[in-house]
Structure formats: C-alpha cells, structure tokens
C-alpha cells in the first residue's frame, strides 16, 4: 500500500470516527430524551432496553420478567467487551440468571463506538426504514473496509465506489454534515492521526474473543492428555514395568505446553494488544501470575444457576444411558440407549420428535447448528444426523468400538478402545498364563 492508499484509508476512517459515530450518538440521545429519560445510564437501566440487550449477549436464557419477549438469537451481536462496557452484574441473591442481575454502568455516549451505538439504535429505538438501512450500511462499511484491514490502505477503485454511498447514507441521517464530509475528503495526510485511527478502528476485541475460545479448547485437550498419560504410567508400574522416565518426560512436555496455554489464555481474556491501550505498554515486562487472577469464592456462595431441568426416565431392569446436547437453534437432543433413539425437545421441554437409530447410542456431540453426530457402540458406527430434516447425512463405519465423541475445531473426534492381552510364560513349564487385560484408547479426528 502506497501513501495515497493510506490517505484514502485515513479519509474513510476520519468520516466514520469524526462524523458517523457522533451522528449515531446524537440520534440515540434524541431518542431517549424525547421519551423523557434524563440520562443514558437511566435509559440502559430501563427494563425493555436491558432485556433486549441481554438477549443480544446471552443465548437460551428465560428471564423472570417479561419472559414472553425472551429471544434466543442465532448470533450474538454484542461481544463480551461491549457488554462489559455497558453493564455490571449485581452481587445480590437469586438462583436464576437473567437481565435483572445486571445494572448499567456510568457509561457516557462518548464511550460508544459506531458498532455499539448502531446496535442499540437498531434494536432498542424506533427508526424509519431509510434510517435503519443507513445505519446498517455505515456499520457494514466500517467492518468491510476498516476493522479487518491490517494493511491500513484502500485502493482507488474501491474508494471511488464507496465514497458516494457513504455520503448519501450520512446525509439521510443528518443533512447538515455535508460540509464536514467535504472538509474530511480534502484533508491532507496526517500520519500520527492515521496511525491512531487505524488502532481505534481495528476490531481487536472480536479477534481476542476467538483466540480465547481456541486456547480454552487446546487447554482442555492438553489436560485430558496429561491425565491419560498419568493413568497409563500407573497401570504399567502396577505390573512391574518401569516407564517412569519416559512418561515423566511426556508429562513435563505437556505441563510446559499447558503453562504456555494459560499465559495465552490470560492475554486473550484480558484483551491485551500491542499498542491500543496505554496501560498495557509495559505488559511484557510484568507478566502476572495466573493463579493470582483467579476469583475467590466464599464457602456456600452460589456461582452456578439452573436455567432448565429435564426429567430423565429410565426403564426398570435396563441399562439407561442418557446424554443431551443443545444446538444453536435452541433444540435439545437427548439420546436414549434403552430405546435406541434420539428425542428432540425445545428448551422448555416441549416435545418435538423422535429419531429411531439402528443401534444403541453411546455418545453424542454437536457438529453445527442443525447437525449432530451419534456413536453407536456395539455397531462401531458414527451416524451424522440433520435434526431439522430428521435425515441421516452420513454414516461412518469404524474398525473398532467407539466409546466417546466430541467436536474439535469443526472436526468430529472420537475415542476408540483397543483391548489386548498380556501373557507371561511360566518358568520351566513351557506354558503361557494370562496375566492381565488392558484397554488402550486412540483419539482420532475426522476431517
């Protein structure tokens, strides 16, 4: 990207930060003041607003008030960082978890960026169709051309196509801003200000949220591997095999990887970037102890809240194995081993349908928002089902029995068991006697 490409990025970024964002903030202020609300904090604390925004951050929640308007959105437009800007959780009692647990912070309109201001306007305010379209498109322009543009430049053909539309949508929201847009379009390049705007516009929080989820999955995997290696070491020592040195090396390696994962997870959860916040400038000089960051709880303090409860019915004299998963569109899928079936419910436990399987299900995992994978233990089969269409999408025949299944990074991973018999020959008699039987597992991943 040359200097002119950077200047075009600077012009579009200046228009978004200096014109569009203040226009959205002013429109939001006019909306709540016209309804007699004194300040932005009071507006955020109003029951309809906090309820609406709560369900833009939290999925599958049923609130204690106004539960007829509870929604489970397929996507969560408000990320953790944005939610933390607006609300703080009340420490008071209560076994439920809903919007009444949150109170607005002393946030000012100036604390809202274009994304958050636009979300509140589109979801909590009464707007005309033209206003809605203008806000949606201006937010989209910010995402498409600025938030993920790590090169800090815009080519001339893209700029020439974009600018007239940006001008038109701004004028729909506030016709008085035309002169200000002309001034910004003709301004000379300002390198320090361009760098500042580049950092302000880069959507770091969403990237850090994704890093946090990935690191948590990796951390869980390494903890499982460490436990498996330790159990295998103990089993072999019990029969007289001294594998301590080898397994100790494996454990040391896993512990080192887990330590690195913990540090990366700390950075991801804190949203630490290189230069976007002045208070993080010296972060690499003072890496905090992870253990010191853990939250302390008092004995007897409630930290988990029940959302729904599903009764499990077992047949007498049979071996009942029940496991349920919840998929993104709100269905609960329950496997029932004794009936060789999957039963589908809504989150309020209202029955939807039953899918009959060709064998007894042992485990289930979510593949995506409409698909689950089920392992049939004695059949050595993994079936993938579309819950919406109630059709089997794919059937995978395995060479060994499958005892567990999960999803890692959109890939189905399953655990197979392989039994083997260890024999020792009796001294001087020439006979073999069976000493022990062990079960080893292999974790395999399907692409």
C-alpha positions as CSV (number, residue, x, y, z in Angstrom):
1,X,0.0,0.0,0.0
2,X,1.4,3.4,-1.0
3,X,0.9,6.8,0.7
4,X,-2.2,7.5,-1.4
5,X,-3.8,4.2,-0.3
6,X,-3.1,5.2,3.3
7,X,-4.6,8.6,2.8
8,X,-7.8,7.1,1.4
9,X,-8.0,4.8,4.4
10,X,-7.4,7.9,6.6
11,X,-10.3,9.8,4.9
12,X,-12.8,6.9,5.3
13,X,-11.6,6.3,8.9
14,X,-12.0,10.0,9.7
15,X,-15.5,10.1,8.2
16,X,-16.5,7.1,10.4
17,X,-14.9,8.4,13.6
18,X,-15.5,12.1,13.3
19,X,-18.9,12.2,11.5
20,X,-20.8,8.9,11.5
21,X,-20.2,7.9,15.1
22,X,-21.2,11.4,16.6
23,X,-24.3,11.3,14.4
24,X,-25.4,7.9,15.8
25,X,-24.7,9.0,19.3
26,X,-26.8,12.2,18.8
27,X,-29.6,10.2,17.3
28,X,-29.6,7.8,20.3
29,X,-29.6,10.8,22.7
30,X,-32.5,12.4,20.9
31,X,-34.4,9.1,21.0
32,X,-34.3,8.6,24.8
33,X,-34.6,12.3,25.7
34,X,-37.8,12.5,23.6
35,X,-39.2,9.8,25.8
36,X,-38.5,11.7,28.9
37,X,-35.4,9.8,30.0
38,X,-32.8,12.1,31.7
39,X,-29.5,10.4,31.0
40,X,-28.0,7.5,29.1
41,X,-27.5,5.4,32.2
42,X,-31.2,5.6,33.1
43,X,-32.0,4.6,29.5
44,X,-29.8,1.5,29.8
45,X,-31.4,0.6,33.1
46,X,-34.9,0.8,31.6
47,X,-36.5,-2.7,31.6
48,X,-37.1,-3.0,27.8
49,X,-33.6,-1.9,26.9
50,X,-31.6,-4.1,29.4
51,X,-33.9,-7.0,28.5
52,X,-33.3,-6.6,24.7
53,X,-29.6,-6.1,25.0
54,X,-29.3,-9.0,27.5
55,X,-30.5,-11.4,24.8
56,X,-28.1,-10.0,22.3
57,X,-25.3,-11.2,24.5
58,X,-26.8,-14.3,26.2
59,X,-28.4,-17.3,24.4
60,X,-31.0,-19.8,25.8
61,X,-32.0,-17.6,28.8
62,X,-35.5,-17.3,30.2
63,X,-35.9,-14.2,32.2
64,X,-38.1,-13.8,35.4
65,X,-39.8,-10.7,33.9
66,X,-41.3,-10.2,30.5
67,X,-40.4,-13.7,29.6
68,X,-42.8,-13.6,26.7
69,X,-40.3,-11.4,24.9
70,X,-37.2,-13.5,25.6
71,X,-35.3,-14.3,22.4
72,X,-32.6,-16.9,21.6
73,X,-30.7,-15.2,18.8
74,X,-28.9,-17.4,16.3
75,X,-26.0,-15.0,16.5
76,X,-24.8,-12.8,19.5
77,X,-24.1,-9.3,18.1
78,X,-22.8,-8.0,21.4
79,X,-19.5,-9.4,22.4
80,X,-18.1,-9.7,25.9
81,X,-16.1,-6.5,25.8
82,X,-19.1,-4.5,24.6
83,X,-21.3,-6.0,27.3
84,X,-18.8,-5.1,30.0
85,X,-18.7,-1.5,28.8
86,X,-22.5,-1.2,29.4
87,X,-23.4,-3.4,32.4
88,X,-22.1,-4.9,35.7
89,X,-23.6,-7.9,37.4
90,X,-25.4,-7.4,40.7
91,X,-23.9,-9.4,43.6
92,X,-27.3,-9.9,45.3
93,X,-29.0,-13.3,45.9
94,X,-31.1,-15.2,43.4
95,X,-31.0,-18.7,41.9
96,X,-32.0,-17.5,38.4
97,X,-29.8,-15.8,35.8
98,X,-31.5,-13.1,33.7
99,X,-31.4,-9.4,32.8
100,X,-32.5,-8.4,36.3
101,X,-29.0,-9.5,37.5
102,X,-27.4,-6.5,35.7
103,X,-27.2,-2.8,36.3
104,X,-25.9,-0.2,33.9
105,X,-22.5,1.3,34.5
106,X,-21.9,5.1,34.5
107,X,-21.3,5.0,30.8
108,X,-21.4,8.1,28.6
109,X,-22.5,8.3,25.0
110,X,-18.9,9.2,24.1
111,X,-17.9,5.7,25.2
112,X,-19.9,4.1,22.4
113,X,-18.2,3.3,19.1
114,X,-20.2,3.1,15.8
115,X,-20.8,-0.6,16.3
116,X,-22.3,-0.4,19.8
117,X,-24.2,2.8,19.1
118,X,-25.7,1.2,15.9
119,X,-26.7,-2.0,17.8
120,X,-28.6,-0.1,20.4
121,X,-30.3,2.1,17.8
122,X,-31.3,-0.8,15.6
123,X,-32.6,-3.0,18.4
124,X,-34.0,-0.5,21.0
125,X,-35.2,2.5,19.1
126,X,-38.0,3.3,16.7
127,X,-36.5,4.1,13.3
128,X,-37.8,4.6,9.8
129,X,-36.8,2.1,7.1
130,X,-34.4,4.6,5.5
131,X,-32.7,5.3,8.8
132,X,-32.3,1.6,9.5
133,X,-30.8,0.9,6.1
134,X,-28.3,3.8,6.5
135,X,-27.1,2.7,9.9
136,X,-26.7,-0.9,8.8
137,X,-24.7,0.1,5.7
138,X,-22.5,2.5,7.5
139,X,-21.7,-0.1,10.1
140,X,-21.0,-2.6,7.3
141,X,-18.6,-0.2,5.6
142,X,-16.7,0.1,8.8
143,X,-16.4,-3.7,9.1
144,X,-15.6,-4.2,5.4
145,X,-13.1,-1.5,4.8
146,X,-11.6,-0.6,8.2
147,X,-12.0,-3.1,11.0
148,X,-10.2,-6.0,9.3
149,X,-7.9,-4.0,7.1
150,X,-4.5,-4.8,8.6
151,X,-2.7,-3.1,5.6
152,X,-4.1,0.3,6.5
153,X,-4.8,1.2,2.9
154,X,-7.7,1.4,0.4
155,X,-7.2,1.2,-3.4
156,X,-8.6,4.0,-5.6
157,X,-11.3,1.9,-7.4
158,X,-12.7,0.8,-4.0
159,X,-12.6,4.3,-2.6
160,X,-14.2,5.9,-5.7
161,X,-17.1,3.3,-5.5
162,X,-17.5,3.7,-1.7
163,X,-17.4,7.4,-1.0
164,X,-20.7,8.5,-2.8
165,X,-22.7,5.8,-0.9
166,X,-21.1,6.8,2.4
167,X,-22.0,10.5,1.7
168,X,-25.6,9.6,0.8
169,X,-26.2,7.5,3.9
170,X,-24.7,10.1,6.2
171,X,-27.0,12.8,4.7
172,X,-30.0,10.6,5.3
173,X,-29.2,10.6,9.0
174,X,-28.1,14.3,9.2
175,X,-28.2,16.6,6.2
176,X,-26.1,19.2,8.0
177,X,-22.9,17.1,7.8
178,X,-22.2,17.6,4.0
179,X,-19.7,20.4,4.6
180,X,-17.9,18.4,7.2
181,X,-17.6,15.5,4.8
182,X,-16.1,17.7,2.1
183,X,-13.5,19.0,4.6
184,X,-12.5,15.5,5.5
185,X,-12.4,14.4,1.9
186,X,-9.9,17.2,1.0
187,X,-7.7,17.0,4.2
188,X,-4.0,16.2,3.8
189,X,-2.4,13.1,5.1
190,X,-1.7,13.2,8.9
191,X,0.5,10.1,9.7
192,X,0.2,10.2,13.5
193,X,-3.5,10.7,13.4
194,X,-3.9,8.0,10.7
195,X,-2.0,5.5,13.0
196,X,-4.2,6.4,15.9
197,X,-7.4,5.9,13.8
198,X,-6.0,2.6,12.5
199,X,-5.7,1.2,16.0
200,X,-9.1,2.6,17.1
201,X,-10.8,1.0,14.1
202,X,-9.2,-2.4,14.1
203,X,-11.6,-4.9,15.6
204,X,-9.3,-6.4,18.1
205,X,-11.8,-7.5,20.7
206,X,-13.6,-9.9,18.3
207,X,-10.2,-11.4,17.4
208,X,-9.3,-11.8,21.0
209,X,-12.6,-13.5,21.8
210,X,-11.9,-16.0,19.1
211,X,-8.4,-16.6,20.4
212,X,-9.7,-17.1,24.0
213,X,-12.2,-19.8,22.7
214,X,-9.4,-21.6,20.7
215,X,-7.0,-21.5,23.6
216,X,-9.6,-22.9,26.1
217,X,-10.2,-25.8,23.7
218,X,-6.5,-26.5,23.5
219,X,-6.0,-26.2,27.2
220,X,-8.8,-28.8,27.8
221,X,-7.3,-31.2,25.3
222,X,-3.8,-31.0,27.0
223,X,-5.3,-31.6,30.4
224,X,-7.0,-34.7,29.1
225,X,-3.8,-35.9,27.5
226,X,-1.9,-35.3,30.8
227,X,-4.5,-37.4,32.8
228,X,-4.4,-40.2,30.2
229,X,-0.6,-40.4,30.3
230,X,-0.5,-40.4,34.1
231,X,-3.1,-43.2,34.3
232,X,-1.2,-45.3,31.7
233,X,2.0,-44.8,33.7
234,X,0.4,-46.0,36.9
235,X,-1.1,-49.1,35.1
236,X,2.3,-50.2,33.7
237,X,4.1,-49.6,37.0
238,X,1.4,-51.8,38.7
239,X,2.6,-54.8,36.6
240,X,6.2,-54.1,37.1
241,X,7.1,-52.1,34.0
242,X,9.3,-49.1,34.9
243,X,8.4,-46.5,32.4
244,X,8.6,-43.6,34.8
245,X,11.4,-41.8,32.9
246,X,9.6,-41.8,29.6
247,X,6.3,-40.8,30.9
248,X,7.8,-38.2,33.2
249,X,9.3,-36.6,30.0
250,X,5.9,-36.6,28.3
251,X,4.2,-35.1,31.4
252,X,6.9,-32.4,31.6
253,X,6.3,-31.5,28.0
254,X,2.5,-31.4,28.5
255,X,2.9,-29.2,31.6
256,X,5.1,-26.8,29.6
257,X,2.5,-26.6,26.8
258,X,-0.3,-26.1,29.3
259,X,1.7,-23.2,31.0
260,X,2.0,-21.5,27.7
261,X,-1.7,-22.0,27.0
262,X,-2.5,-20.5,30.4
263,X,-0.5,-17.4,29.6
264,X,-2.0,-17.0,26.1
265,X,-5.5,-17.5,27.6
266,X,-4.7,-14.7,30.2
267,X,-3.9,-12.3,27.4
268,X,-6.9,-13.3,25.3
269,X,-9.3,-12.9,28.3
270,X,-7.8,-9.5,29.2
271,X,-7.9,-8.3,25.6
272,X,-4.3,-7.3,25.6
273,X,-2.9,-5.8,22.4
274,X,0.4,-4.3,21.5
275,X,-0.4,-0.6,21.4
276,X,-4.1,0.0,21.5
277,X,-4.2,0.8,25.3
278,X,-1.6,2.9,27.0
279,X,-1.9,1.0,30.3
280,X,-0.7,-2.2,28.5
281,X,2.5,-0.6,27.2
282,X,4.7,-2.5,29.7
283,X,2.7,-5.7,29.9
284,X,5.5,-7.8,28.6
285,X,7.8,-6.7,31.4
286,X,5.4,-7.7,34.1
287,X,3.6,-11.0,33.2
288,X,1.2,-11.6,36.2
289,X,0.9,-14.9,38.0
290,X,-2.1,-16.7,36.6
291,X,-3.1,-18.1,40.0
292,X,-3.3,-14.5,41.4
293,X,-6.0,-13.7,38.8
294,X,-8.4,-16.4,39.9
295,X,-11.6,-15.2,41.5
296,X,-12.1,-16.1,45.2
297,X,-15.4,-17.5,46.4
298,X,-16.8,-17.9,49.8
299,X,-18.0,-21.3,51.1
300,X,-21.6,-21.8,50.3
301,X,-21.7,-18.9,47.7
302,X,-23.9,-19.6,44.7
303,X,-21.8,-19.4,41.5
304,X,-23.9,-21.6,39.2
305,X,-27.6,-21.0,38.3
306,X,-30.0,-23.6,36.9
307,X,-31.7,-22.5,33.7
308,X,-33.8,-25.5,32.8
309,X,-34.3,-29.0,34.2
310,X,-35.2,-32.1,32.1
311,X,-36.5,-35.2,33.8
312,X,-34.7,-38.5,32.8
313,X,-36.9,-41.6,32.7
314,X,-35.2,-45.0,32.9
315,X,-36.8,-48.3,32.2
316,X,-36.7,-50.8,35.1
317,X,-34.1,-53.6,34.8
318,X,-32.5,-52.0,31.8
319,X,-29.2,-50.1,31.4
320,X,-30.2,-46.5,31.0
321,X,-27.7,-44.1,29.4
322,X,-28.9,-40.6,28.8
323,X,-26.9,-37.7,27.4
324,X,-28.2,-34.5,25.9
325,X,-26.7,-31.7,23.9
326,X,-28.2,-28.3,22.9
327,X,-27.7,-26.9,19.5
328,X,-27.5,-23.3,18.4
329,X,-31.1,-23.1,17.1
330,X,-32.5,-24.0,20.5
331,X,-33.2,-27.7,20.2
332,X,-32.2,-30.2,22.9
333,X,-31.3,-33.6,21.6
334,X,-31.3,-36.5,24.1
335,X,-30.0,-40.0,23.3
336,X,-31.8,-42.9,25.0
337,X,-29.8,-46.1,24.9
338,X,-32.6,-48.4,26.0
339,X,-34.9,-47.2,23.2
340,X,-32.1,-46.9,20.5
341,X,-33.4,-43.4,19.8
342,X,-32.8,-39.7,19.8
343,X,-35.5,-37.5,21.2
344,X,-35.7,-33.8,20.3
345,X,-37.2,-31.1,22.6
346,X,-37.5,-27.4,22.7
347,X,-35.7,-25.7,25.6
348,X,-39.0,-25.5,27.5
349,X,-39.1,-29.4,27.4
350,X,-41.9,-29.4,24.9
351,X,-41.6,-32.5,22.7
352,X,-40.6,-32.1,19.0
353,X,-39.9,-35.5,17.6
354,X,-38.1,-38.8,17.9
355,X,-35.5,-40.3,15.6
356,X,-35.1,-44.1,15.6
357,X,-31.5,-45.3,15.4
358,X,-30.2,-48.6,14.0
359,X,-28.3,-49.4,17.2
360,X,-27.9,-48.3,20.8
361,X,-26.4,-44.7,21.1
362,X,-23.4,-44.3,23.4
363,X,-22.4,-40.7,22.9
364,X,-23.5,-37.5,21.0
365,X,-21.9,-34.2,20.0
366,X,-23.0,-31.1,18.2
367,X,-21.4,-30.6,14.7
368,X,-23.1,-27.4,13.7
369,X,-26.4,-25.5,14.3
370,X,-28.5,-28.2,12.7
371,X,-26.4,-31.4,12.8
372,X,-25.3,-33.9,15.5
373,X,-23.0,-36.9,15.4
374,X,-24.0,-40.0,17.3
375,X,-21.8,-43.0,18.0
376,X,-23.5,-46.5,18.1
377,X,-21.3,-48.5,20.5
378,X,-21.9,-52.2,19.6
379,X,-22.2,-51.4,15.9
380,X,-18.9,-49.5,15.6
381,X,-20.7,-46.8,13.7
382,X,-20.9,-43.0,13.8
383,X,-24.1,-41.5,12.3
384,X,-24.4,-37.8,11.4
385,X,-28.0,-36.6,11.5
386,X,-29.7,-33.4,10.3
387,X,-32.0,-32.5,13.2
388,X,-34.2,-30.2,11.1
389,X,-34.9,-32.7,8.3
390,X,-34.6,-35.8,10.5
391,X,-32.3,-37.4,7.9
392,X,-29.1,-39.2,8.3
393,X,-26.5,-37.2,6.4
394,X,-23.6,-39.7,6.7
395,X,-22.7,-43.0,8.3
396,X,-19.1,-43.8,9.1
397,X,-18.2,-47.5,9.7
398,X,-15.3,-47.9,12.2
399,X,-13.0,-50.8,12.6
400,X,-13.3,-50.8,16.4
401,X,-15.8,-49.8,19.0
402,X,-16.2,-46.1,19.7
403,X,-16.6,-45.0,23.4
404,X,-16.7,-41.3,23.1
405,X,-17.2,-38.5,20.6
406,X,-16.7,-34.7,20.5
407,X,-16.1,-31.8,18.1
408,X,-12.8,-30.0,17.9
409,X,-12.4,-27.0,15.6
410,X,-15.4,-28.2,13.4
411,X,-13.9,-31.7,13.1
412,X,-15.5,-34.8,14.7
413,X,-13.1,-36.5,17.1
414,X,-13.8,-39.9,18.5
415,X,-12.2,-42.2,21.0
416,X,-11.8,-45.9,20.2
417,X,-10.8,-48.7,22.6
418,X,-8.5,-51.5,21.8
419,X,-8.2,-54.3,24.3
420,X,-5.2,-56.5,24.4
421,X,-4.0,-59.4,26.5
422,X,-0.5,-59.5,28.1
423,X,0.8,-63.1,28.7
424,X,3.8,-64.4,30.6
425,X,5.5,-67.8,30.2
426,X,5.8,-69.9,33.4
427,X,9.4,-70.6,34.1
428,X,10.4,-74.2,33.3
429,X,7.0,-75.5,32.4
430,X,6.6,-74.1,28.9
431,X,3.0,-72.9,29.5
432,X,1.6,-69.5,29.0
433,X,-0.7,-67.9,31.6
434,X,-2.8,-64.8,31.1
435,X,-1.7,-62.1,33.4
436,X,-3.9,-59.1,32.7
437,X,-6.1,-57.3,30.2
438,X,-5.7,-53.6,29.4
439,X,-7.8,-51.2,27.5
440,X,-6.0,-48.5,25.5
441,X,-7.8,-45.7,23.7
442,X,-6.9,-43.8,20.5
443,X,-8.3,-40.4,19.8
444,X,-9.0,-40.0,16.1
445,X,-10.2,-36.9,14.2
446,X,-12.4,-36.9,11.1
447,X,-11.8,-34.1,8.7
